[in-house]
Amino acid sequence: MTMPRTDRKARPRLTTLVTAGVSATVLLTVLSLLILVDHFAYNYAEREAEQRLRQLSWQTRDALERMLQKASGDVQLLAELAQVRDADSPARTRAVLESAQKAFPDYAWIGLAGPDGRVVAATQGLLEGMDVGARAWFQGGRAQPFAGDLHPAPPGGQAPAGAGPWRFVDVAGPVSGADGTDRGVLCVRLGWGWARRLAGAIVAPADRADGAEILVVRADGTVMLGPGNLAERKVDSDSLRLSRAGGSGAVTETWADGRRYLSGYALAGRPGAPATLAWSVIARQPEDVALASARALERQILLLGAILGVVMAAAAAVIARRYTRPLDALSGKLELRSATPAGAADLPPIVQVDSFHELQVLSGALARMVGNEQAHLAALRALNEQLESTVAERTCEIASKAQQLERALDQEHSAQRLLQERAAELRAILDHAHDAFIALDPGGVVVDWNRQAEKLLGWTRAEVIGRPLAAMVLPPLLRRAYERDLRQLADGRAAGYLPGGGDAAVLNRRVELTLHNRDCQELPVEISLAYVPRGDGHLFIAFLHDISERKKLFASLEEMALRDPLTGLPNRRALLQTLTEALRRADRQRQCCAVYFLDLDRFKQVNDRYGHDEGDELLRQFAERVRGAVRKTDTVGRLAGDEFVVIVEMLHCEADAREAADKLLVLLRRPYVLKTVTLELGASIGIAVHHPDDPQDIEMLLGRADRAMYLNKQQGARQAARR
């Protein structure tokens, strides 16, 4: 017999659900993949456009900086010429300046102003005799190279004829005579036309056709170079603010005209350099133009995705209905059997379906289950009546016991939760403390150890619990004193150690101490010890603070104060300290001490001709050669410039000092291989010898060595002149 039929709400058929599910899954999968591809393609196109604009801004910035550096270099080069430096003839000076202007047509005007601020000589005689002392380029260029921001033609100047206002950038520098006296300021006025040509050369014709524009913006927000509608106007944008902060990159932003642009930005000028200008360079392009191809590709992808999704969903629906048709037939048989009234003599049979293996197994299993159901149904009814009475009795007993157990468990859980919360709070405080925390019993055995102590000393908490602290971290010489003091604190025999005593200064104060970590490395720390009474005794609480970085900082500062940053040799301060100690040792040991004063010949010419970088490399090689030629017990130091001092100790007589100096001179005359050139230079050495019982006057001894060095240099120069 069958179970009585109950009214149930109609449900969708499996065929419909499978068909709809497969179709929807295929459609959503295809559309999701195409949308994902479209998203990445669009983002790639946007990044490519931003990268292109960023490179345009970088190229423009680098070109502007190179032009200013070239103008500054030309100013320094002209200032070194004798016709300009001496300025004894305005006509000769003017000829040199006009020659430079012909070589570089972008120089609109070149002029030399004397120390009094009046123009001595200038190209085409412009402004000669005029007082320019109040102008920015004269004031700024008196002490160092100077670059003046973009400005219109000044009063008294002449601007070439042409459309639009003429703008100039001034680059100036000091001029010194051969004797080092101030001879005035040399100024190069750079016309702004080169910047317009530069922007036109950097932006490709294809980019200009697509609306790409280059803007050069001054520090006050005024556009110095840009499209006609923005020239000489102040602007404000996200890219301008980001470049002013020192950054470079690209951003999407809305400008004052209401259009959205992709903008690449960069900041010109080197921080700390004198002859440089902080200009913001912005390369922008309308967003709709820059991403037009990406928009078209996006529409094509979405259209293709919709068509492909519909086709694949339709194919999936046909396949799904084909494979669910036998299952639909089996469900019809089951519905017919379920519709038969309960107790009917002839129930419709469940036939086996052989369309595919899974459905064959399912239909056979259903037929066997229906037979087993009818056999067991009668037995279940009898057992059900007996179980109902037994379950009712046991349910009442279980409910009563459950209520009692629930109340007891709630109380226990509340107490455990409270204890766990308190323990977790204390452990969190200790583990997140900045200092290492160690708890000790009266015998010095570790009771607790936080995470910072693990990092500081190297042992984990599980490794140190129950072990004596002194045996792990204290040097052997300090362990006995530590154990004695700890016993005195535990016994309370020393009145000043325990609370209530006469002097509590030993507790609750920070004391510097050197410990050993797990790797037996020394570790400087500050220790604060506290006494904590308990019901069953007491504990000692120690907080340790690592002061290694503080020690290293002090040592590094002391080292920096005594070392020359270029050569790494002792500086003047360190040399004076070393020389004082050397003279004292010489007096104690009754031996001579010599001071060599070394000067590299023709160093200034090398510096002027090949640049400061090559000069610095020459000084480093010279210092390394001197340091390698003397003994390890001798001291080599740098006073200033190309002046070096060698302190040679434990000499028997002055002949030993001269012999060592001759060997050093031979070594110093060997060629110096620099980055761009190989040079052969000599060196001059002056020797001053300190004998035992001589006055310990350091300045006098250095002065004697200095005078001897200059005497040797002059003699060498006369011999070279005779040859």
C-alpha positions as CSV (number, residue, x, y, z in Angstrom):
1,M,0.0,0.0,0.0
2,T,1.1,3.6,-0.5
3,M,1.3,6.5,1.9
4,P,-1.8,8.8,1.9
5,R,-1.5,11.6,-0.6
6,T,-1.3,15.2,0.8
7,D,-2.0,18.4,-1.0
8,R,1.3,20.1,-1.9
9,K,2.1,23.2,-3.8
10,A,3.1,22.7,-7.4
11,R,6.8,22.8,-8.0
12,P,8.7,23.4,-11.3
13,R,9.7,20.3,-13.2
14,L,13.3,19.2,-13.2
15,T,13.5,19.4,-16.9
16,T,12.6,23.1,-16.8
17,L,15.1,23.8,-13.9
18,V,18.0,22.0,-15.6
19,T,17.3,23.7,-18.9
20,A,17.0,27.1,-17.4
21,G,20.0,26.6,-15.0
22,V,22.4,25.3,-17.8
23,S,21.3,28.1,-20.2
24,A,21.7,30.8,-17.5
25,T,25.1,29.4,-16.4
26,V,26.5,29.3,-19.9
27,L,25.1,32.8,-20.7
28,L,26.5,34.3,-17.4
29,T,29.8,32.6,-17.8
30,V,30.3,33.9,-21.4
31,L,29.2,37.4,-20.5
32,S,31.3,37.4,-17.4
33,L,34.4,36.4,-19.3
34,L,33.8,38.9,-22.0
35,I,33.2,41.7,-19.4
36,L,36.3,40.7,-17.6
37,V,38.3,40.8,-20.9
38,D,36.8,44.2,-21.7
39,H,37.6,45.5,-18.2
40,F,41.3,44.5,-18.5
41,A,41.5,45.7,-22.1
42,Y,40.1,49.1,-21.1
43,N,42.4,49.4,-18.0
44,Y,45.4,48.5,-20.2
45,A,44.5,51.2,-22.7
46,E,44.1,53.7,-19.9
47,R,47.5,52.8,-18.4
48,E,49.1,53.0,-21.8
49,A,47.7,56.5,-22.4
50,E,48.8,57.6,-18.9
51,Q,52.3,56.1,-19.4
52,R,52.6,58.0,-22.7
53,L,51.6,61.3,-21.2
54,R,53.9,60.7,-18.2
55,Q,56.8,60.1,-20.5
56,L,56.0,63.3,-22.4
57,S,56.1,65.3,-19.1
58,W,59.4,63.6,-18.1
59,Q,61.0,64.3,-21.5
60,T,59.9,68.0,-21.4
61,R,61.2,68.3,-17.8
62,D,64.6,66.8,-18.6
63,A,64.9,69.0,-21.7
64,L,64.2,72.1,-19.6
65,E,66.7,71.1,-16.9
66,R,69.4,70.4,-19.5
67,M,68.9,73.8,-21.1
68,L,69.2,75.6,-17.8
69,Q,72.3,73.5,-16.9
70,K,73.9,74.3,-20.2
71,A,73.2,78.0,-19.7
72,S,74.7,77.8,-16.2
73,G,77.7,76.0,-17.5
74,D,78.2,78.6,-20.3
75,V,78.1,81.3,-17.6
76,Q,80.8,79.6,-15.6
77,L,82.8,79.0,-18.7
78,L,82.6,82.6,-19.9
79,A,83.4,83.8,-16.3
80,E,86.7,81.9,-16.5
81,L,87.9,83.6,-19.7
82,A,90.6,86.2,-19.2
83,Q,88.7,88.8,-21.4
84,V,85.7,88.5,-19.1
85,R,87.4,87.9,-15.8
86,D,89.8,90.9,-16.1
87,A,87.4,93.1,-18.1
88,D,90.1,95.7,-18.8
89,S,88.6,96.4,-22.2
90,P,84.8,96.6,-22.7
91,A,85.3,96.1,-26.4
92,R,87.3,92.9,-26.0
93,T,84.7,91.6,-23.5
94,R,81.8,92.6,-25.8
95,A,83.5,90.7,-28.7
96,V,83.7,87.5,-26.6
97,L,80.1,87.8,-25.4
98,E,78.8,88.4,-29.0
99,S,80.8,85.4,-30.2
100,A,79.0,83.3,-27.6
101,Q,75.7,84.7,-28.6
102,K,76.3,83.8,-32.3
103,A,77.2,80.3,-31.3
104,F,73.9,80.0,-29.3
105,P,71.1,82.1,-30.9
106,D,68.7,81.3,-28.0
107,Y,70.8,83.7,-25.8
108,A,68.8,87.0,-26.4
109,W,71.4,89.0,-24.3
110,I,74.7,88.5,-22.5
111,G,76.1,91.1,-20.2
112,L,78.7,91.7,-17.5
113,A,77.9,94.0,-14.6
114,G,80.6,95.3,-12.3
115,P,80.7,95.1,-8.5
116,D,78.9,98.5,-8.4
117,G,75.9,97.1,-10.4
118,R,76.6,98.9,-13.7
119,V,76.8,97.0,-17.0
120,V,80.4,97.0,-18.2
121,A,79.9,95.2,-21.5
122,A,77.0,93.5,-23.3
123,T,76.0,92.1,-26.6
124,Q,75.2,94.9,-29.1
125,G,76.0,97.3,-26.4
126,L,72.5,97.0,-24.9
127,L,72.2,98.3,-21.3
128,E,75.9,99.3,-21.1
129,G,76.4,101.9,-18.4
130,M,73.0,101.2,-16.9
131,D,72.6,100.4,-13.2
132,V,71.2,96.8,-12.8
133,G,72.2,96.4,-9.1
134,A,68.6,96.1,-8.0
135,R,67.7,93.3,-10.4
136,A,67.2,89.8,-9.2
137,W,69.9,88.2,-11.4
138,F,72.5,90.6,-10.1
139,Q,71.6,90.1,-6.5
140,G,71.2,86.3,-6.8
141,G,74.3,85.8,-8.9
142,R,76.9,87.6,-6.8
143,A,77.7,84.6,-4.5
144,Q,76.6,81.5,-6.5
145,P,75.0,80.5,-9.8
146,F,71.5,81.9,-10.1
147,A,68.5,81.1,-12.4
148,G,65.7,83.7,-12.5
149,D,62.1,82.7,-13.3
150,L,60.4,83.6,-16.6
151,H,59.7,87.3,-16.9
152,P,58.9,89.9,-19.6
153,A,61.5,92.1,-21.2
154,P,62.9,94.5,-18.5
155,P,62.8,98.3,-18.7
156,G,65.7,99.6,-20.9
157,G,65.9,96.2,-22.7
158,Q,65.0,95.6,-26.3
159,A,62.7,92.7,-27.4
160,P,62.9,91.4,-31.0
161,A,59.9,92.3,-33.1
162,G,57.2,89.7,-33.5
163,A,53.8,88.7,-32.4
164,G,53.1,88.1,-28.7
165,P,55.0,89.2,-25.6
166,W,58.7,88.3,-25.2
167,R,59.7,86.4,-22.1
168,F,63.1,85.6,-20.8
169,V,64.9,83.4,-18.2
170,D,68.0,84.9,-16.6
171,V,71.0,82.7,-15.7
172,A,73.8,84.5,-13.8
173,G,76.9,83.7,-11.9
174,P,79.8,85.5,-10.0
175,V,82.9,86.6,-11.8
176,S,86.2,86.6,-9.9
177,G,89.5,88.0,-11.0
178,A,92.8,86.1,-11.2
179,D,93.6,87.3,-7.7
180,G,90.3,86.2,-6.3
181,T,88.7,89.6,-6.1
182,D,85.0,90.2,-7.0
183,R,84.8,91.4,-10.6
184,G,81.0,91.5,-10.8
185,V,78.2,89.2,-12.2
186,L,77.8,87.7,-15.7
187,C,74.2,87.2,-16.9
188,V,72.8,85.2,-19.9
189,R,69.2,86.1,-20.9
190,L,67.6,83.0,-22.5
191,G,64.7,83.7,-24.8
192,W,61.6,81.7,-24.2
193,G,61.3,80.7,-27.9
194,W,63.5,77.6,-27.3
195,A,60.9,76.3,-24.8
196,R,58.2,76.6,-27.5
197,R,60.3,74.8,-30.1
198,L,61.2,72.1,-27.5
199,A,57.5,71.4,-26.8
200,G,56.8,71.2,-30.5
201,A,59.6,68.8,-31.0
202,I,58.6,66.5,-28.1
203,V,54.9,66.2,-29.0
204,A,54.6,64.0,-32.1
205,P,52.3,65.2,-34.9
206,A,50.0,62.3,-34.2
207,D,49.7,63.3,-30.5
208,R,49.0,66.9,-31.5
209,A,46.3,65.8,-33.8
210,D,44.7,63.9,-30.9
211,G,44.7,67.0,-28.7
212,A,47.9,66.3,-26.6
213,E,49.3,69.5,-25.0
214,I,52.4,70.4,-23.0
215,L,52.0,73.0,-20.1
216,V,54.9,74.5,-18.2
217,V,53.6,76.1,-15.0
218,R,55.4,78.5,-12.7
219,A,55.5,78.2,-8.9
220,D,52.6,80.7,-8.6
221,G,50.4,78.7,-10.9
222,T,50.9,80.8,-14.0
223,V,51.1,79.0,-17.3
224,M,54.4,80.0,-19.0
225,L,54.0,77.5,-22.0
226,G,50.8,76.0,-23.2
227,P,47.8,76.4,-25.5
228,G,46.8,79.9,-26.4
229,N,43.7,80.0,-24.1
230,L,45.8,79.2,-21.0
231,A,49.0,81.2,-21.7
232,E,49.8,83.8,-19.1
233,R,46.8,82.6,-17.0
234,K,46.8,81.0,-13.6
235,V,45.5,77.4,-13.3
236,D,44.8,75.0,-10.5
237,S,44.5,71.2,-11.0
238,D,45.2,67.9,-9.2
239,S,48.2,67.2,-11.4
240,L,49.7,70.6,-10.5
241,R,49.3,70.1,-6.8
242,L,50.8,66.6,-7.0
243,S,53.8,67.8,-8.9
244,R,54.3,70.7,-6.4
245,A,54.5,68.0,-3.7
246,G,57.5,66.5,-5.5
247,G,55.8,63.6,-7.2
248,S,55.6,62.5,-10.8
249,G,53.0,60.3,-12.5
250,A,49.6,60.5,-14.2
251,V,46.1,61.3,-13.0
252,T,42.6,61.7,-14.5
253,E,41.1,65.1,-13.7
254,T,38.6,67.8,-14.7
255,W,40.0,71.1,-15.8
256,A,38.4,74.6,-15.6
257,D,36.9,74.1,-19.1
258,G,34.7,71.3,-17.8
259,R,36.5,68.6,-19.8
260,R,38.1,65.5,-18.3
261,Y,41.8,65.0,-19.2
262,L,44.5,62.4,-18.7
263,S,47.4,64.3,-17.3
264,G,51.0,63.3,-16.8
265,Y,53.0,65.5,-14.5
266,A,56.6,66.0,-13.2
267,L,58.5,68.7,-11.3
268,A,61.6,70.3,-12.8
269,G,64.5,71.5,-10.7
270,R,66.9,69.7,-8.3
271,P,66.3,70.4,-4.6
272,G,69.2,72.4,-3.1
273,A,70.8,73.3,-6.5
274,P,71.3,77.1,-6.9
275,A,70.8,77.5,-10.7
276,T,67.6,75.7,-11.1
277,L,63.8,76.5,-11.3
278,A,60.9,74.6,-9.8
279,W,58.6,74.4,-12.9
280,S,55.7,72.0,-13.1
281,V,55.5,70.2,-16.4
282,I,52.0,68.8,-17.4
283,A,51.2,66.7,-20.5
284,R,47.5,66.4,-20.9
285,Q,45.0,64.9,-23.4
286,P,41.2,64.8,-23.4
287,E,40.0,61.6,-21.9
288,D,37.5,60.9,-24.6
289,V,40.2,61.3,-27.3
290,A,42.8,59.3,-25.5
291,L,40.4,56.4,-24.8
292,A,38.4,56.5,-28.0
293,S,39.8,53.3,-29.4
294,A,39.3,51.6,-26.1
295,R,35.6,52.7,-26.1
296,A,35.1,51.3,-29.6
297,L,36.7,48.0,-28.6
298,E,34.5,47.9,-25.5
299,R,31.3,48.2,-27.6
300,Q,32.5,45.5,-30.0
301,I,33.4,43.1,-27.1
302,L,30.0,43.6,-25.4
303,L,28.1,43.1,-28.6
304,L,30.0,40.0,-29.5
305,G,29.6,38.6,-26.0
306,A,25.8,39.1,-26.1
307,I,25.5,37.3,-29.4
308,L,27.8,34.4,-28.4
309,G,26.1,34.1,-25.0
310,V,22.6,33.8,-26.6
311,V,23.8,31.2,-29.1
312,M,25.6,29.1,-26.4
313,A,22.6,29.4,-24.0
314,A,20.2,28.1,-26.7
315,A,22.5,25.2,-27.5
316,A,22.8,24.3,-23.8
317,A,19.0,24.4,-23.5
318,V,18.6,21.9,-26.4
319,I,21.2,19.5,-24.9
320,A,19.7,19.7,-21.4
321,R,16.2,18.9,-22.5
322,R,17.5,15.9,-24.5
323,Y,19.2,14.3,-21.5
324,T,16.4,15.0,-19.0
325,R,13.6,13.6,-21.1
326,P,13.9,10.0,-19.7
327,L,14.0,11.3,-16.1
328,D,10.8,13.3,-16.9
329,A,9.1,10.1,-18.0
330,L,10.1,8.3,-14.7
331,S,8.7,11.2,-12.7
332,G,5.4,10.9,-14.5
333,K,5.1,7.2,-13.4
334,L,5.8,8.2,-9.8
335,E,3.1,10.9,-10.0
336,L,0.6,8.4,-11.3
337,R,1.3,6.0,-8.4
338,S,1.1,8.8,-5.8
339,A,-2.3,9.8,-7.2
340,T,-3.7,6.3,-6.6
341,P,-5.9,6.2,-3.4
342,A,-4.5,4.6,-0.3
343,G,-5.5,0.8,0.1
344,A,-6.2,0.3,-3.6
345,A,-5.7,-3.3,-4.7
346,D,-4.0,-2.6,-8.0
347,L,-1.2,-0.1,-7.7
348,P,0.5,1.1,-10.9
349,P,3.9,-0.7,-11.2
350,I,7.2,1.2,-11.4
351,V,8.9,0.0,-14.6
352,Q,12.7,0.1,-15.2
353,V,13.9,2.7,-17.6
354,D,16.9,1.7,-19.8
355,S,17.8,5.0,-21.5
356,F,21.2,5.5,-19.7
357,H,22.9,3.8,-16.8
358,E,22.2,6.2,-14.0
359,L,18.4,6.3,-14.7
360,Q,18.4,2.5,-15.0
361,V,19.9,2.2,-11.5
362,L,17.5,4.8,-10.1
363,S,14.3,3.2,-11.5
364,G,15.4,-0.3,-10.2
365,A,16.2,1.1,-6.8
366,L,12.8,2.8,-6.6
367,A,11.0,-0.4,-7.4
368,R,12.8,-2.3,-4.7
369,M,12.2,0.5,-2.2
370,V,8.5,0.4,-2.8
371,G,8.4,-3.3,-2.1
372,N,10.4,-3.0,1.1
373,E,8.2,-0.1,2.2
374,Q,5.1,-2.2,2.2
375,A,6.7,-5.0,4.1
376,H,8.0,-2.8,6.9
377,L,5.1,-0.5,7.2
378,A,3.0,-2.8,9.4
379,A,5.9,-3.5,11.8
380,L,6.6,0.2,12.1
381,R,3.0,0.9,13.1
382,A,3.2,-1.6,16.0
383,L,6.5,-0.3,17.3
384,N,5.3,3.2,17.0
385,E,2.5,2.7,19.5
386,Q,4.9,1.1,22.1
387,L,7.6,3.8,21.7
388,E,5.2,6.7,22.2
389,S,4.4,5.7,25.8
390,T,8.1,5.0,26.7
391,V,9.3,8.3,25.1
392,A,6.8,10.4,27.0
393,E,8.0,9.0,30.4
394,R,11.7,9.4,29.6
395,T,11.2,12.9,28.2
396,C,9.9,14.2,31.5
397,E,12.9,12.8,33.4
398,I,15.4,14.1,30.9
399,A,13.9,17.6,30.9
400,S,14.2,17.9,34.7
401,K,17.8,16.7,34.7
402,A,18.7,18.9,31.8
403,Q,17.4,22.0,33.5
404,Q,19.6,21.3,36.6
405,L,22.7,20.5,34.5
406,E,22.2,23.7,32.4
407,R,22.1,25.9,35.5
408,A,25.3,24.3,36.9
409,L,27.1,24.6,33.5
410,D,26.0,28.2,33.1
411,Q,27.5,29.1,36.5
412,E,30.8,27.2,35.7
413,H,31.1,28.8,32.3
414,S,30.6,32.3,33.7
415,A,33.4,31.8,36.2
416,Q,35.7,30.3,33.7
417,R,35.0,33.0,31.1
418,L,35.7,35.7,33.7
419,L,39.0,34.1,34.7
420,Q,40.0,33.6,31.0
421,E,39.2,37.3,30.2
422,R,41.3,38.5,33.1
423,A,44.2,36.2,32.2
424,A,43.9,37.2,28.5
425,E,43.9,40.9,29.4
426,L,47.0,40.5,31.5
427,R,48.8,38.4,28.9
428,A,47.9,40.8,26.1
429,I,49.3,43.8,28.2
430,L,52.5,41.9,28.9
431,D,53.0,40.6,25.3
432,H,52.4,44.0,23.7
433,A,54.6,45.9,26.2
434,H,57.5,47.8,24.6
435,D,59.9,46.5,27.3
436,A,60.8,42.9,28.1
437,F,59.0,41.6,31.2
438,I,60.5,39.0,33.5
439,A,58.9,37.6,36.8
440,L,61.3,35.9,39.3
441,D,60.6,34.0,42.5
442,P,62.7,34.8,45.6
443,G,65.4,32.4,44.4
444,G,65.9,34.1,41.0
445,V,64.1,31.5,39.0
446,V,62.0,32.7,36.0
447,V,58.3,32.4,36.7
448,D,57.0,34.4,33.6
449,W,58.4,35.8,30.4
450,N,56.7,38.0,27.8
451,R,57.0,38.1,24.0
452,Q,59.4,41.1,24.0
453,A,61.7,39.2,26.3
454,E,61.7,36.4,23.8
455,K,62.7,38.9,21.0
456,L,65.3,40.6,23.2
457,L,67.1,37.6,24.8
458,G,66.4,34.8,22.3
459,W,64.8,32.2,24.6
460,T,61.1,31.3,24.2
461,R,58.8,31.4,27.2
462,A,58.6,27.6,27.4
463,E,62.4,27.3,27.5
464,V,63.1,29.7,30.4
465,I,60.2,28.9,32.8
466,G,61.8,27.3,35.9
467,R,65.4,28.2,35.0
468,P,67.6,30.6,37.0
469,L,67.9,34.0,35.2
470,A,71.5,34.7,36.3
471,A,72.9,31.5,34.6
472,M,71.4,32.5,31.2
473,V,71.9,36.3,30.8
474,L,74.5,37.6,33.3
475,P,78.2,37.5,32.7
476,P,80.1,35.3,35.2
477,L,81.6,38.3,37.1
478,L,78.1,39.7,37.9
479,R,76.3,36.5,38.9
480,R,77.6,36.3,42.5
481,A,76.8,39.9,43.2
482,Y,73.3,39.5,41.6
483,E,72.6,36.3,43.7
484,R,73.7,38.1,46.9
485,D,71.6,41.2,46.3
486,L,68.6,39.0,45.4
487,R,68.9,37.0,48.7
488,Q,69.1,40.3,50.7
489,L,65.9,41.5,49.0
490,A,64.1,38.2,49.6
491,D,65.1,37.9,53.3
492,G,64.4,41.6,54.0
493,R,67.6,41.9,56.0
494,A,68.8,45.0,54.1
495,A,66.6,47.8,55.4
496,G,66.8,49.9,52.2
497,Y,65.6,47.2,49.8
498,L,62.1,46.2,50.9
499,P,59.0,48.5,51.1
500,G,58.9,50.3,54.4
501,G,62.7,50.3,54.7
502,G,64.9,53.4,55.1
503,D,65.9,53.7,51.4
504,A,63.8,52.4,48.5
505,A,66.1,53.9,45.8
506,V,67.4,50.4,44.7
507,L,63.9,49.4,43.7
508,N,61.7,51.1,41.0
509,R,64.6,52.8,39.2
510,R,66.3,52.2,35.8
511,V,69.9,50.9,35.9
512,E,72.1,50.4,32.8
513,L,73.6,46.9,32.6
514,T,75.2,44.6,30.0
515,L,73.6,41.2,29.6
516,H,74.2,38.2,27.3
517,N,71.5,36.9,24.9
518,R,71.1,33.4,23.7
519,D,73.9,33.8,21.1
520,C,76.3,35.0,23.9
521,Q,76.2,38.5,22.4
522,E,76.5,41.4,24.7
523,L,73.3,43.4,25.0
524,P,73.2,46.8,26.8
525,V,69.8,47.3,28.6
526,E,68.1,49.4,31.2
527,I,66.6,47.4,34.0
528,S,63.9,48.4,36.4
529,L,63.2,46.1,39.4
530,A,60.0,46.0,41.4
531,Y,58.9,44.0,44.5
532,V,55.4,42.4,44.4
533,P,54.0,40.8,47.6
534,R,51.7,37.8,47.3
535,G,49.7,35.6,49.6
536,D,52.1,32.7,49.5
537,G,55.3,34.8,49.3
538,H,56.5,37.5,46.9
539,L,57.8,38.0,43.3
540,F,60.4,40.3,41.8
541,I,59.3,42.0,38.5
542,A,62.0,43.2,36.1
543,F,61.4,45.3,33.0
544,L,64.3,45.4,30.5
545,H,64.6,48.1,27.8
546,D,67.1,47.6,24.9
547,I,69.4,50.6,24.5
548,S,71.6,49.1,21.7
549,E,70.4,51.6,19.1
550,R,71.1,54.5,21.5
551,K,74.7,53.2,22.1
552,K,75.2,52.8,18.4
553,L,73.9,56.3,17.7
554,F,76.3,57.8,20.2
555,A,79.2,55.8,18.7
556,S,78.3,56.8,15.1
557,L,78.0,60.5,16.0
558,E,81.4,60.4,17.6
559,E,82.9,58.6,14.6
560,M,81.4,61.1,12.2
561,A,82.8,64.0,14.1
562,L,86.4,62.6,13.7
563,R,86.3,61.4,10.1
564,D,86.7,63.2,6.8
565,P,83.6,62.3,4.7
566,L,85.4,62.2,1.3
567,T,88.4,60.0,2.1
568,G,87.5,58.3,5.4
569,L,90.7,59.6,7.0
570,P,90.8,61.4,10.4
571,N,89.8,65.0,10.1
572,R,91.6,68.1,11.6
573,R,90.0,67.6,15.0
574,A,91.1,63.9,15.2
575,L,94.6,64.8,13.9
576,L,95.0,67.3,16.7
577,Q,94.0,64.8,19.3
578,T,96.3,62.1,17.8
579,L,99.2,64.5,17.5
580,T,98.9,65.5,21.1
581,E,99.0,61.9,22.2
582,A,101.9,61.1,19.8
583,L,104.0,63.9,21.3
584,R,103.4,62.7,24.8
585,R,104.5,59.1,23.8
586,A,107.6,60.5,22.1
587,D,108.6,62.3,25.3
588,R,108.0,59.2,27.4
589,Q,109.9,56.8,25.1
590,R,112.7,59.3,24.3
591,Q,112.2,59.0,20.6
592,C,111.5,61.4,17.7
593,C,108.1,62.1,16.1
594,A,107.8,63.6,12.6
595,V,104.9,65.4,11.0
596,Y,104.7,65.3,7.2
597,F,102.6,68.1,5.5
598,L,101.6,66.9,2.0
599,D,100.2,68.9,-0.8
600,L,99.2,67.6,-4.3
601,D,100.8,69.6,-7.1
602,R,98.5,71.2,-9.8
603,F,95.3,69.9,-8.1
604,K,93.4,73.1,-8.8
605,Q,94.1,72.8,-12.6
606,V,92.8,69.2,-12.5
607,N,89.7,70.3,-10.6
608,D,89.0,73.1,-13.0
609,R,89.7,71.1,-16.2
610,Y,88.1,67.8,-15.4
611,G,85.5,68.7,-12.8
612,H,84.9,68.2,-9.1
613,D,84.0,64.5,-9.5
614,E,87.4,63.7,-11.0
615,G,89.1,65.9,-8.4
616,D,87.3,64.0,-5.5
617,E,88.4,60.7,-7.1
618,L,92.0,62.0,-7.3
619,L,91.9,62.9,-3.6
620,R,90.5,59.5,-2.6
621,Q,93.3,57.7,-4.6
622,F,95.9,60.0,-3.2
623,A,94.7,59.4,0.4
624,E,94.6,55.6,-0.2
625,R,98.1,55.6,-1.6
626,V,99.5,57.6,1.3
627,R,97.7,55.4,3.8
628,G,99.1,52.2,2.1
629,A,102.7,53.6,2.1
630,V,103.1,54.2,5.8
631,R,103.1,51.9,8.7
632,K,100.0,50.8,10.5
633,T,101.2,52.6,13.6
634,D,101.4,55.9,11.7
635,T,98.5,58.2,11.3
636,V,97.3,59.7,8.0
637,G,94.7,62.6,8.0
638,R,93.2,65.3,5.8
639,L,93.3,68.9,6.9
640,A,91.4,70.5,4.1
641,G,91.3,70.6,0.3
642,D,94.4,68.7,-1.0
643,E,96.4,69.2,2.2
644,F,97.2,66.0,4.1
645,V,99.2,65.3,7.3
646,V,101.1,62.1,8.3
647,I,102.2,61.5,11.9
648,V,105.2,59.2,12.0
649,E,106.3,57.9,15.4
650,M,109.2,55.9,16.9
651,L,112.0,57.6,14.8
652,H,115.6,57.6,15.9
653,C,116.7,60.7,14.0
654,E,115.7,63.2,11.3
655,A,117.4,61.2,8.6
656,D,114.9,58.4,9.2
657,A,112.0,60.9,8.6
658,R,113.6,62.2,5.3
659,E,114.3,58.7,4.1
660,A,110.6,57.7,4.6
661,A,109.5,60.9,2.9
662,D,111.6,60.2,-0.2
663,K,110.1,56.7,-0.5
664,L,106.6,58.2,-0.2
665,L,107.3,60.8,-2.9
666,V,108.4,58.1,-5.4
667,L,105.1,56.3,-4.8
668,L,103.0,59.4,-5.1
669,R,104.4,60.3,-8.5
670,R,103.0,57.1,-10.1
671,P,100.1,57.7,-12.5
672,Y,96.5,58.2,-11.2
673,V,93.9,56.3,-13.2
674,L,90.7,58.4,-12.9
675,K,87.3,57.7,-14.6
676,T,88.0,59.8,-17.7
677,V,91.8,60.4,-17.7
678,T,95.1,59.1,-16.4
679,L,97.3,61.8,-14.8
680,E,100.9,62.0,-13.5
681,L,101.1,64.5,-10.6
682,G,103.7,65.1,-8.1
683,A,103.4,66.1,-4.4
684,S,105.2,68.4,-2.1
685,I,106.1,67.3,1.4
686,G,107.2,69.4,4.3
687,I,108.8,67.7,7.4
688,A,108.8,68.9,11.0
689,V,110.5,66.7,13.6
690,H,109.7,66.8,17.3
691,H,112.6,65.8,19.6
692,P,112.2,64.7,23.2
693,D,111.9,67.6,25.6
694,D,110.9,70.0,22.8
695,P,107.9,72.2,23.6
696,Q,104.6,70.4,23.0
697,D,103.2,73.1,20.7
698,I,101.0,71.5,18.1
699,E,100.3,74.6,16.1
700,M,104.0,75.5,15.9
701,L,104.9,72.0,14.8
702,L,102.2,72.1,12.0
703,G,103.3,75.6,11.0
704,R,106.9,74.4,10.6
705,A,105.8,71.5,8.4
706,D,103.5,73.8,6.4
707,R,106.3,76.3,5.7
708,A,108.7,73.5,4.8
709,M,106.2,72.1,2.3
710,Y,105.7,75.5,0.6
711,L,109.5,76.0,0.4
712,N,109.8,72.6,-1.3
713,K,106.9,73.4,-3.7
714,Q,108.6,76.7,-4.7
715,Q,111.9,75.1,-5.3
716,G,110.3,72.4,-7.4
717,A,108.5,75.1,-9.5
718,R,111.8,76.9,-10.1
719,Q,113.6,73.7,-11.2
720,A,110.7,72.9,-13.6
721,A,111.0,76.5,-15.0
722,R,114.7,76.1,-15.6
723,R,114.2,72.9,-17.4
